Amino acid sequence: MQEFDFDEWRKLAETDPEAFELRRQQAVEAVIAKAPSDRQHRLRGLQWRVDMERRKYKEPLVRCQKVFSMMWKSVYDDHGLLQALNGLPQKQRRTASPRPQAQVLAFQNSSSGDE
């Protein structure tokens, strides 16, 4: 994937919005095509929802705010990411390896005078 050049994209959006939109769609499709095949359908569905939300509004800032809001809803709403993560059994939540076990040794207290 080539490096993202914000200024290039901004200039294209200002000078040729139709070319910008075509290039945006191509870039999105290229990313989806690189995803595992069993996830591509879901990603296209999500992109369709984002595109439909974007079409409702003319102002770019409003579009951005609406998509941003969609993202946070997918995290915090019912059946969102946070609820899914909290619903995992404790055993599945652990990503680190279990703590090592060690035998605890009893030592005599040297300050007590019992030598």
N, CA, C and O atoms as CSV, one atom per row, in Angstrom:
chain,resi,resn,atom,element,x,y,z
A,1,MET,N,N,0.847,-1.179,0.000
A,1,MET,CA,C,0.000,0.000,0.000
A,1,MET,C,C,0.889,1.239,0.000
A,1,MET,O,O,1.827,1.351,0.790
A,2,GLN,N,N,0.576,2.162,-0.899
A,2,GLN,CA,C,1.400,3.357,-0.956
A,2,GLN,C,C,1.071,4.289,0.203
A,2,GLN,O,O,-0.002,4.213,0.802
A,3,GLU,N,N,2.015,5.165,0.502
A,3,GLU,CA,C,1.859,6.078,1.629
A,3,GLU,C,C,0.739,7.077,1.349
A,3,GLU,O,O,0.581,7.544,0.221
A,4,PHE,N,N,-0.028,7.398,2.375
A,4,PHE,CA,C,-1.145,8.325,2.254
A,4,PHE,C,C,-0.618,9.753,2.256
A,4,PHE,O,O,0.089,10.159,3.178
A,5,ASP,N,N,-0.962,10.507,1.229
A,5,ASP,CA,C,-0.546,11.910,1.119
A,5,ASP,C,C,-1.775,12.787,1.296
A,5,ASP,O,O,-2.541,13.004,0.357
A,6,PHE,N,N,-1.952,13.286,2.512
A,6,PHE,CA,C,-3.145,14.077,2.841
A,6,PHE,C,C,-3.297,15.276,1.914
A,6,PHE,O,O,-4.391,15.535,1.413
A,7,ASP,N,N,-2.221,16.003,1.683
A,7,ASP,CA,C,-2.305,17.210,0.850
A,7,ASP,C,C,-2.742,16.882,-0.572
A,7,ASP,O,O,-3.507,17.631,-1.180
A,8,GLU,N,N,-2.261,15.774,-1.092
A,8,GLU,CA,C,-2.668,15.348,-2.435
A,8,GLU,C,C,-4.170,15.053,-2.474
A,8,GLU,O,O,-4.870,15.480,-3.392
A,9,TRP,N,N,-4.656,14.318,-1.466
A,9,TRP,CA,C,-6.080,13.991,-1.402
A,9,TRP,C,C,-6.918,15.255,-1.219
A,9,TRP,O,O,-7.967,15.401,-1.846
A,10,ARG,N,N,-6.460,16.163,-0.366
A,10,ARG,CA,C,-7.193,17.413,-0.130
A,10,ARG,C,C,-7.302,18.222,-1.417
A,10,ARG,O,O,-8.374,18.728,-1.750
A,11,LYS,N,N,-6.198,18.342,-2.131
A,11,LYS,CA,C,-6.183,19.102,-3.383
A,11,LYS,C,C,-7.129,18.469,-4.401
A,11,LYS,O,O,-7.865,19.174,-5.093
A,12,LEU,N,N,-7.110,17.141,-4.492
A,12,LEU,CA,C,-8.004,16.447,-5.418
A,12,LEU,C,C,-9.461,16.688,-5.036
A,12,LEU,O,O,-10.298,16.910,-5.912
A,13,ALA,N,N,-9.775,16.647,-3.752
A,13,ALA,CA,C,-11.152,16.891,-3.304
A,13,ALA,C,C,-11.604,18.304,-3.635
A,13,ALA,O,O,-12.769,18.522,-3.969
A,14,GLU,N,N,-10.694,19.262,-3.547
A,14,GLU,CA,C,-11.040,20.653,-3.837
A,14,GLU,C,C,-11.177,20.922,-5.330
A,14,GLU,O,O,-12.044,21.689,-5.746
A,15,THR,N,N,-10.330,20.298,-6.132
A,15,THR,CA,C,-10.298,20.604,-7.560
A,15,THR,C,C,-11.177,19.693,-8.406
A,15,THR,O,O,-11.699,20.121,-9.436
A,16,ASP,N,N,-11.346,18.454,-7.988
A,16,ASP,CA,C,-12.129,17.495,-8.783
A,16,ASP,C,C,-12.828,16.504,-7.853
A,16,ASP,O,O,-12.361,15.379,-7.678
A,17,PRO,N,N,-13.953,16.924,-7.256
A,17,PRO,CA,C,-14.645,16.056,-6.294
A,17,PRO,C,C,-15.037,14.690,-6.858
A,17,PRO,O,O,-15.028,13.698,-6.129
A,18,GLU,N,N,-15.380,14.627,-8.141
A,18,GLU,CA,C,-15.764,13.339,-8.733
A,18,GLU,C,C,-14.566,12.390,-8.802
A,18,GLU,O,O,-14.693,11.204,-8.496
A,19,ALA,N,N,-13.415,12.907,-9.198
A,19,ALA,CA,C,-12.207,12.073,-9.241
A,19,ALA,C,C,-11.813,11.650,-7.828
A,19,ALA,O,O,-11.376,10.520,-7.607
A,20,PHE,N,N,-11.975,12.571,-6.873
A,20,PHE,CA,C,-11.686,12.233,-5.474
A,20,PHE,C,C,-12.555,11.069,-5.020
A,20,PHE,O,O,-12.062,10.114,-4.421
A,21,GLU,N,N,-13.856,11.153,-5.309
A,21,GLU,CA,C,-14.779,10.093,-4.866
A,21,GLU,C,C,-14.439,8.766,-5.517
A,21,GLU,O,O,-14.484,7.727,-4.859
A,22,LEU,N,N,-14.104,8.782,-6.789
A,22,LEU,CA,C,-13.731,7.546,-7.479
A,22,LEU,C,C,-12.465,6.957,-6.853
A,22,LEU,O,O,-12.388,5.752,-6.615
A,23,ARG,N,N,-11.497,7.794,-6.595
A,23,ARG,CA,C,-10.246,7.325,-5.990
A,23,ARG,C,C,-10.478,6.813,-4.572
A,23,ARG,O,O,-9.872,5.824,-4.160
A,24,ARG,N,N,-11.351,7.483,-3.826
A,24,ARG,CA,C,-11.685,7.045,-2.460
A,24,ARG,C,C,-12.305,5.658,-2.500
A,24,ARG,O,O,-11.929,4.780,-1.723
A,25,GLN,N,N,-13.263,5.459,-3.415
A,25,GLN,CA,C,-13.914,4.155,-3.535
A,25,GLN,C,C,-12.907,3.071,-3.913
A,25,GLN,O,O,-12.967,1.955,-3.396
A,26,GLN,N,N,-11.990,3.396,-4.807
A,26,GLN,CA,C,-10.962,2.430,-5.207
A,26,GLN,C,C,-10.049,2.083,-4.031
A,26,GLN,O,O,-9.672,0.925,-3.852
A,27,ALA,N,N,-9.698,3.088,-3.234
A,27,ALA,CA,C,-8.823,2.847,-2.079
A,27,ALA,C,C,-9.532,1.977,-1.043
A,27,ALA,O,O,-8.927,1.066,-0.477
A,28,VAL,N,N,-10.809,2.254,-0.797
A,28,VAL,CA,C,-11.581,1.450,0.160
A,28,VAL,C,C,-11.683,0.020,-0.333
A,28,VAL,O,O,-11.482,-0.920,0.437
A,29,GLU,N,N,-11.993,-0.154,-1.608
A,29,GLU,CA,C,-12.119,-1.499,-2.167
A,29,GLU,C,C,-10.792,-2.249,-2.109
A,29,GLU,O,O,-10.777,-3.457,-1.874
A,30,ALA,N,N,-9.690,-1.555,-2.318
A,30,ALA,CA,C,-8.374,-2.208,-2.250
A,30,ALA,C,C,-8.097,-2.729,-0.843
A,30,ALA,O,O,-7.535,-3.811,-0.676
A,31,VAL,N,N,-8.491,-1.962,0.162
A,31,VAL,CA,C,-8.291,-2.404,1.548
A,31,VAL,C,C,-9.178,-3.605,1.849
A,31,VAL,O,O,-8.725,-4.577,2.452
A,32,ILE,N,N,-10.436,-3.542,1.433
A,32,ILE,CA,C,-11.357,-4.660,1.676
A,32,ILE,C,C,-10.869,-5.917,0.953
A,32,ILE,O,O,-10.954,-7.017,1.498
A,33,ALA,N,N,-10.364,-5.760,-0.255
A,33,ALA,CA,C,-9.892,-6.915,-1.033
A,33,ALA,C,C,-8.711,-7.609,-0.357
A,33,ALA,O,O,-8.498,-8.803,-0.567
A,34,LYS,N,N,-7.948,-6.883,0.447
A,34,LYS,CA,C,-6.811,-7.477,1.154
A,34,LYS,C,C,-7.232,-8.202,2.429
A,34,LYS,O,O,-6.442,-8.951,3.005
A,35,ALA,N,N,-8.462,-7.988,2.870
A,35,ALA,CA,C,-8.958,-8.642,4.081
A,35,ALA,C,C,-9.217,-10.115,3.782
A,35,ALA,O,O,-9.396,-10.492,2.624
A,36,PRO,N,N,-9.238,-10.960,4.837
A,36,PRO,CA,C,-9.583,-12.374,4.618
A,36,PRO,C,C,-10.945,-12.480,3.928
A,36,PRO,O,O,-11.856,-11.704,4.216
A,37,SER,N,N,-11.074,-13.428,3.034
A,37,SER,CA,C,-12.286,-13.543,2.216
A,37,SER,C,C,-13.553,-13.713,3.051
A,37,SER,O,O,-14.622,-13.258,2.644
A,38,ASP,N,N,-13.452,-14.360,4.211
A,38,ASP,CA,C,-14.639,-14.552,5.037
A,38,ASP,C,C,-15.083,-13.262,5.731
A,38,ASP,O,O,-16.161,-13.241,6.326
A,39,ARG,N,N,-14.304,-12.205,5.677
A,39,ARG,CA,C,-14.667,-10.929,6.311
A,39,ARG,C,C,-15.059,-9.858,5.300
A,39,ARG,O,O,-15.600,-8.820,5.680
A,40,GLN,N,N,-14.796,-10.095,4.037
A,40,GLN,CA,C,-15.020,-9.068,3.021
A,40,GLN,C,C,-16.489,-8.658,2.897
A,40,GLN,O,O,-16.788,-7.475,2.738
A,41,HIS,N,N,-17.390,-9.611,2.967
A,41,HIS,CA,C,-18.820,-9.296,2.841
A,41,HIS,C,C,-19.252,-8.347,3.962
A,41,HIS,O,O,-19.955,-7.366,3.721
A,42,ARG,N,N,-18.830,-8.647,5.165
A,42,ARG,CA,C,-19.179,-7.792,6.313
A,42,ARG,C,C,-18.567,-6.398,6.172
A,42,ARG,O,O,-19.218,-5.400,6.482
A,43,LEU,N,N,-17.327,-6.327,5.709
A,43,LEU,CA,C,-16.679,-5.031,5.513
A,43,LEU,C,C,-17.384,-4.207,4.442
A,43,LEU,O,O,-17.532,-2.993,4.583
A,44,ARG,N,N,-17.817,-4.866,3.376
A,44,ARG,CA,C,-18.565,-4.136,2.334
A,44,ARG,C,C,-19.901,-3.637,2.876
A,44,ARG,O,O,-20.351,-2.546,2.525
A,45,GLY,N,N,-20.524,-4.431,3.721
A,45,GLY,CA,C,-21.776,-3.990,4.343
A,45,GLY,C,C,-21.558,-2.792,5.244
A,45,GLY,O,O,-22.354,-1.853,5.239
A,46,LEU,N,N,-20.495,-2.818,6.010
A,46,LEU,CA,C,-20.168,-1.685,6.878
A,46,LEU,C,C,-19.860,-0.451,6.042
A,46,LEU,O,O,-20.310,0.647,6.369
A,47,GLN,N,N,-19.101,-0.618,4.970
A,47,GLN,CA,C,-18.788,0.528,4.109
A,47,GLN,C,C,-20.045,1.083,3.465
A,47,GLN,O,O,-20.170,2.295,3.292
A,48,TRP,N,N,-20.980,0.209,3.109
A,48,TRP,CA,C,-22.253,0.666,2.545
A,48,TRP,C,C,-22.990,1.539,3.557
A,48,TRP,O,O,-23.536,2.582,3.196
A,49,ARG,N,N,-23.008,1.120,4.820
A,49,ARG,CA,C,-23.675,1.912,5.863
A,49,ARG,C,C,-22.999,3.276,6.023
A,49,ARG,O,O,-23.676,4.295,6.159
A,50,VAL,N,N,-21.678,3.290,6.005
A,50,VAL,CA,C,-20.938,4.560,6.108
A,50,VAL,C,C,-21.272,5.453,4.920
A,50,VAL,O,O,-21.527,6.645,5.092
A,51,ASP,N,N,-21.272,4.888,3.720
A,51,ASP,CA,C,-21.584,5.677,2.521
A,51,ASP,C,C,-23.005,6.230,2.552
A,51,ASP,O,O,-23.236,7.372,2.155
A,52,MET,N,N,-23.948,5.433,3.019
A,52,MET,CA,C,-25.336,5.916,3.101
A,52,MET,C,C,-25.455,7.065,4.110
A,52,MET,O,O,-26.189,8.026,3.879
A,53,GLU,N,N,-24.748,6.960,5.200
A,53,GLU,CA,C,-24.760,8.032,6.204
A,53,GLU,C,C,-24.113,9.291,5.626
A,53,GLU,O,O,-24.605,10.397,5.852
A,54,ARG,N,N,-23.044,9.138,4.901
A,54,ARG,CA,C,-22.359,10.287,4.305
A,54,ARG,C,C,-23.236,10.988,3.272
A,54,ARG,O,O,-23.182,12.211,3.149
A,55,ARG,N,N,-24.035,10.239,2.537
A,55,ARG,CA,C,-24.880,10.833,1.495
A,55,ARG,C,C,-25.976,11.728,2.056
A,55,ARG,O,O,-26.504,12.580,1.341
A,56,LYS,N,N,-26.318,11.550,3.297
A,56,LYS,CA,C,-27.394,12.342,3.899
A,56,LYS,C,C,-27.011,13.811,4.100
A,56,LYS,O,O,-27.884,14.670,4.225
A,57,TYR,N,N,-25.712,14.097,4.131
A,57,TYR,CA,C,-25.249,15.432,4.514
A,57,TYR,C,C,-24.296,15.992,3.468
A,57,TYR,O,O,-23.481,15.263,2.901
A,58,LYS,N,N,-24.405,17.294,3.217
A,58,LYS,CA,C,-23.543,17.943,2.230
A,58,LYS,C,C,-22.233,18.424,2.841
A,58,LYS,O,O,-21.181,18.330,2.210
A,59,GLU,N,N,-22.291,18.929,4.046
A,59,GLU,CA,C,-21.112,19.512,4.680
A,59,GLU,C,C,-20.115,18.428,5.108
A,59,GLU,O,O,-20.484,17.498,5.825
A,60,PRO,N,N,-18.856,18.543,4.673
A,60,PRO,CA,C,-17.848,17.539,5.037
A,60,PRO,C,C,-17.672,17.365,6.546
A,60,PRO,O,O,-17.487,16.243,7.018
A,61,LEU,N,N,-17.726,18.453,7.301
A,61,LEU,CA,C,-17.550,18.338,8.751
A,61,LEU,C,C,-18.698,17.565,9.384
A,61,LEU,O,O,-18.482,16.754,10.285
A,62,VAL,N,N,-19.912,17.810,8.920
A,62,VAL,CA,C,-21.076,17.086,9.438
A,62,VAL,C,C,-20.957,15.609,9.081
A,62,VAL,O,O,-21.241,14.743,9.909
A,63,ARG,N,N,-20.539,15.321,7.858
A,63,ARG,CA,C,-20.327,13.926,7.448
A,63,ARG,C,C,-19.338,13.238,8.387
A,63,ARG,O,O,-19.567,12.122,8.855
A,64,CYS,N,N,-18.246,13.930,8.644
A,64,CYS,CA,C,-17.210,13.377,9.515
A,64,CYS,C,C,-17.773,13.111,10.911
A,64,CYS,O,O,-17.518,12.058,11.495
A,65,GLN,N,N,-18.533,14.060,11.441
A,65,GLN,CA,C,-19.114,13.898,12.777
A,65,GLN,C,C,-20.082,12.718,12.820
A,65,GLN,O,O,-20.110,11.977,13.803
A,66,LYS,N,N,-20.860,12.542,11.784
A,66,LYS,CA,C,-21.831,11.440,11.757
A,66,LYS,C,C,-21.123,10.081,11.695
A,66,LYS,O,O,-21.525,9.139,12.378
A,67,VAL,N,N,-20.080,9.983,10.886
A,67,VAL,CA,C,-19.341,8.723,10.800
A,67,VAL,C,C,-18.619,8.460,12.117
A,67,VAL,O,O,-18.562,7.321,12.581
A,68,PHE,N,N,-18.073,9.502,12.712
A,68,PHE,CA,C,-17.414,9.386,14.015
A,68,PHE,C,C,-18.409,8.879,15.061
A,68,PHE,O,O,-18.082,8.022,15.883
A,69,SER,N,N,-19.621,9.419,15.017
A,69,SER,CA,C,-20.669,8.984,15.944
A,69,SER,C,C,-21.029,7.517,15.714
A,69,SER,O,O,-21.246,6.777,16.674
A,70,MET,N,N,-21.094,7.094,14.462
A,70,MET,CA,C,-21.362,5.683,14.154
A,70,MET,C,C,-20.300,4.790,14.783
A,70,MET,O,O,-20.605,3.733,15.336
A,71,MET,N,N,-19.047,5.235,14.689
A,71,MET,CA,C,-17.954,4.443,15.231
A,71,MET,C,C,-18.123,4.269,16.740
A,71,MET,O,O,-18.013,3.155,17.252
A,72,TRP,N,N,-18.391,5.364,17.450
A,72,TRP,CA,C,-18.527,5.271,18.896
A,72,TRP,C,C,-19.749,4.467,19.305
A,72,TRP,O,O,-19.719,3.772,20.320
A,73,LYS,N,N,-20.817,4.551,18.536
A,73,LYS,CA,C,-21.998,3.726,18.826
A,73,LYS,C,C,-21.652,2.247,18.710
A,73,LYS,O,O,-22.124,1.427,19.497
A,74,SER,N,N,-20.826,1.912,17.726
A,74,SER,CA,C,-20.459,0.499,17.557
A,74,SER,C,C,-19.601,0.004,18.714
A,74,SER,O,O,-19.472,-1.203,18.920
A,75,VAL,N,N,-19.021,0.917,19.461
A,75,VAL,CA,C,-18.221,0.535,20.623
A,75,VAL,C,C,-19.095,0.461,21.872
A,75,VAL,O,O,-19.014,-0.510,22.624
A,76,TYR,N,N,-19.933,1.480,22.102
A,76,TYR,CA,C,-20.623,1.615,23.383
A,76,TYR,C,C,-22.085,1.169,23.410
A,76,TYR,O,O,-22.598,0.892,24.494
A,77,ASP,N,N,-22.771,1.086,22.293
A,77,ASP,CA,C,-24.193,0.710,22.300
A,77,ASP,C,C,-24.378,-0.759,22.663
A,77,ASP,O,O,-23.420,-1.527,22.752
A,78,ASP,N,N,-25.655,-1.128,22.872
A,78,ASP,CA,C,-25.971,-2.533,23.117
A,78,ASP,C,C,-25.395,-3.385,21.990
A,78,ASP,O,O,-25.472,-3.020,20.817
A,79,HIS,N,N,-24.833,-4.490,22.353
A,79,HIS,CA,C,-24.204,-5.431,21.421
A,79,HIS,C,C,-22.985,-4.830,20.731
A,79,HIS,O,O,-22.570,-5.309,19.676
A,80,GLY,N,N,-22.408,-3.784,21.320
A,80,GLY,CA,C,-21.213,-3.164,20.762
A,80,GLY,C,C,-19.952,-3.870,21.210
A,80,GLY,O,O,-19.996,-4.870,21.927
A,81,LEU,N,N,-18.838,-3.336,20.779
A,81,LEU,CA,C,-17.543,-3.934,21.072
A,81,LEU,C,C,-17.287,-4.047,22.567
A,81,LEU,O,O,-16.835,-5.090,23.039
A,82,LEU,N,N,-17.568,-2.998,23.312
A,82,LEU,CA,C,-17.300,-3.024,24.750
A,82,LEU,C,C,-18.117,-4.108,25.447
A,82,LEU,O,O,-17.594,-4.833,26.293
A,83,GLN,N,N,-19.390,-4.222,25.096
A,83,GLN,CA,C,-20.236,-5.258,25.696
A,83,GLN,C,C,-19.734,-6.650,25.302
A,83,GLN,O,O,-19.743,-7.573,26.116
A,84,ALA,N,N,-19.302,-6.791,24.066
A,84,ALA,CA,C,-18.784,-8.088,23.615
A,84,ALA,C,C,-17.530,-8.464,24.392
A,84,ALA,O,O,-17.365,-9.613,24.803
A,85,LEU,N,N,-16.650,-7.489,24.590
A,85,LEU,CA,C,-15.433,-7.777,25.341
A,85,LEU,C,C,-15.726,-8.085,26.795
A,85,LEU,O,O,-15.102,-8.973,27.376
A,86,ASN,N,N,-16.660,-7.369,27.390
A,86,ASN,CA,C,-17.023,-7.620,28.786
A,86,ASN,C,C,-17.734,-8.952,28.957
A,86,ASN,O,O,-17.743,-9.515,30.052
A,87,GLY,N,N,-18.329,-9.462,27.886
A,87,GLY,CA,C,-19.036,-10.735,27.944
A,87,GLY,C,C,-18.145,-11.943,27.787
A,87,GLY,O,O,-18.594,-13.072,27.980
A,88,LEU,N,N,-16.884,-11.725,27.437
A,88,LEU,CA,C,-15.981,-12.864,27.294
A,88,LEU,C,C,-15.712,-13.490,28.651
A,88,LEU,O,O,-15.592,-12.776,29.646
A,89,PRO,N,N,-15.619,-14.781,28.706
A,89,PRO,CA,C,-15.218,-15.404,29.965
A,89,PRO,C,C,-13.831,-14.901,30.369
A,89,PRO,O,O,-13.001,-14.590,29.514
A,90,GLN,N,N,-13.592,-14.825,31.658
A,90,GLN,CA,C,-12.331,-14.300,32.177
A,90,GLN,C,C,-11.128,-14.991,31.548
A,90,GLN,O,O,-10.114,-14.347,31.279
A,91,LYS,N,N,-11.234,-16.292,31.312
A,91,LYS,CA,C,-10.131,-17.056,30.748
A,91,LYS,C,C,-9.763,-16.537,29.354
A,91,LYS,O,O,-8.583,-16.497,29.005
A,92,GLN,N,N,-10.757,-16.141,28.556
A,92,GLN,CA,C,-10.497,-15.658,27.196
A,92,GLN,C,C,-9.963,-14.229,27.188
A,92,GLN,O,O,-9.320,-13.827,26.218
A,93,ARG,N,N,-10.209,-13.456,28.239
A,93,ARG,CA,C,-9.754,-12.063,28.282
A,93,ARG,C,C,-8.257,-11.956,28.468
A,93,ARG,O,O,-7.650,-10.966,28.059
A,94,ARG,N,N,-7.660,-12.947,29.071
A,94,ARG,CA,C,-6.231,-12.886,29.336
A,94,ARG,C,C,-5.450,-13.001,28.041
A,94,ARG,O,O,-5.674,-13.903,27.234
A,95,THR,N,N,-4.542,-12.080,27.866
A,95,THR,CA,C,-3.675,-12.167,26.697
A,95,THR,C,C,-2.273,-12.567,27.113
A,95,THR,O,O,-1.517,-13.129,26.321
A,96,ALA,N,N,-1.927,-12.275,28.368
A,96,ALA,CA,C,-0.601,-12.644,28.863
A,96,ALA,C,C,-0.620,-14.093,29.335
A,96,ALA,O,O,-1.678,-14.652,29.623
A,97,SER,N,N,0.535,-14.676,29.409
A,97,SER,CA,C,0.612,-16.049,29.895
A,97,SER,C,C,0.316,-16.059,31.393
A,97,SER,O,O,0.512,-15.047,32.067
A,98,PRO,N,N,-0.147,-17.178,31.916
A,98,PRO,CA,C,-0.463,-17.243,33.342
A,98,PRO,C,C,0.775,-16.986,34.193
A,98,PRO,O,O,1.906,-17.220,33.766
A,99,ARG,N,N,0.533,-16.501,35.405
A,99,ARG,CA,C,1.646,-16.238,36.326
A,99,ARG,C,C,2.356,-17.535,36.668
A,99,ARG,O,O,1.721,-18.570,36.871
A,100,PRO,N,N,3.672,-17.469,36.730
A,100,PRO,CA,C,4.404,-18.681,37.129
A,100,PRO,C,C,4.158,-18.983,38.607
A,100,PRO,O,O,3.986,-18.072,39.416
A,101,GLN,N,N,4.145,-20.240,38.938
A,101,GLN,CA,C,3.952,-20.696,40.316
A,101,GLN,C,C,5.319,-20.933,40.946
A,101,GLN,O,O,6.256,-21.359,40.270
A,102,ALA,N,N,5.427,-20.658,42.236
A,102,ALA,CA,C,6.688,-20.904,42.933
A,102,ALA,C,C,6.392,-21.411,44.336
A,102,ALA,O,O,5.363,-21.079,44.925
A,103,GLN,N,N,7.297,-22.210,44.856
A,103,GLN,CA,C,7.159,-22.702,46.219
A,103,GLN,C,C,7.694,-21.624,47.162
A,103,GLN,O,O,8.770,-21.074,46.927
A,104,VAL,N,N,6.948,-21.318,48.228
A,104,VAL,CA,C,7.362,-20.329,49.213
A,104,VAL,C,C,8.152,-21.043,50.304
A,104,VAL,O,O,7.681,-22.013,50.899
A,105,LEU,N,N,9.336,-20.556,50.549
A,105,LEU,CA,C,10.216,-21.157,51.555
A,105,LEU,C,C,10.112,-20.388,52.860
A,105,LEU,O,O,10.019,-19.161,52.862
A,106,ALA,N,N,10.127,-21.121,53.978
A,106,ALA,CA,C,10.092,-20.488,55.295
A,106,ALA,C,C,11.513,-20.300,55.787
A,106,ALA,O,O,12.291,-21.253,55.831
A,107,PHE,N,N,11.851,-19.086,56.154
A,107,PHE,CA,C,13.177,-18.779,56.703
A,107,PHE,C,C,13.018,-18.383,58.163
A,107,PHE,O,O,12.012,-17.800,58.566
A,108,GLN,N,N,14.036,-18.714,58.937
A,108,GLN,CA,C,14.033,-18.277,60.334
A,108,GLN,C,C,14.367,-16.790,60.384
A,108,GLN,O,O,15.148,-16.282,59.579
A,109,ASN,N,N,13.764,-16.119,61.334
A,109,ASN,CA,C,14.009,-14.699,61.518
A,109,ASN,C,C,15.341,-14.549,62.259
A,109,ASN,O,O,15.440,-14.952,63.418
A,110,SER,N,N,16.350,-13.988,61.626
A,110,SER,CA,C,17.681,-13.865,62.216
A,110,SER,C,C,17.745,-12.839,63.343
A,110,SER,O,O,18.681,-12.872,64.142
A,111,SER,N,N,16.786,-11.941,63.427
A,111,SER,CA,C,16.815,-10.922,64.474
A,111,SER,C,C,16.203,-11.397,65.784
A,111,SER,O,O,16.286,-10.697,66.793
A,112,SER,N,N,15.598,-12.563,65.782
A,112,SER,CA,C,14.941,-13.047,66.996
A,112,SER,C,C,15.905,-13.729,67.956
A,112,SER,O,O,15.550,-14.002,69.103
A,113,GLY,N,N,17.093,-13.999,67.506
A,113,GLY,CA,C,18.069,-14.641,68.367
A,113,GLY,C,C,17.960,-16.154,68.362
A,113,GLY,O,O,18.726,-16.805,69.073
A,114,ASP,N,N,17.064,-16.746,67.613
A,114,ASP,CA,C,16.918,-18.198,67.527
A,114,ASP,C,C,17.858,-18.735,66.432
A,114,ASP,O,O,17.428,-18.995,65.309
A,115,GLU,N,N,19.122,-18.895,66.770
A,115,GLU,CA,C,20.073,-19.362,65.771
A,115,GLU,C,C,20.470,-20.759,65.984
A,115,GLU,O,O,21.270,-21.297,65.219
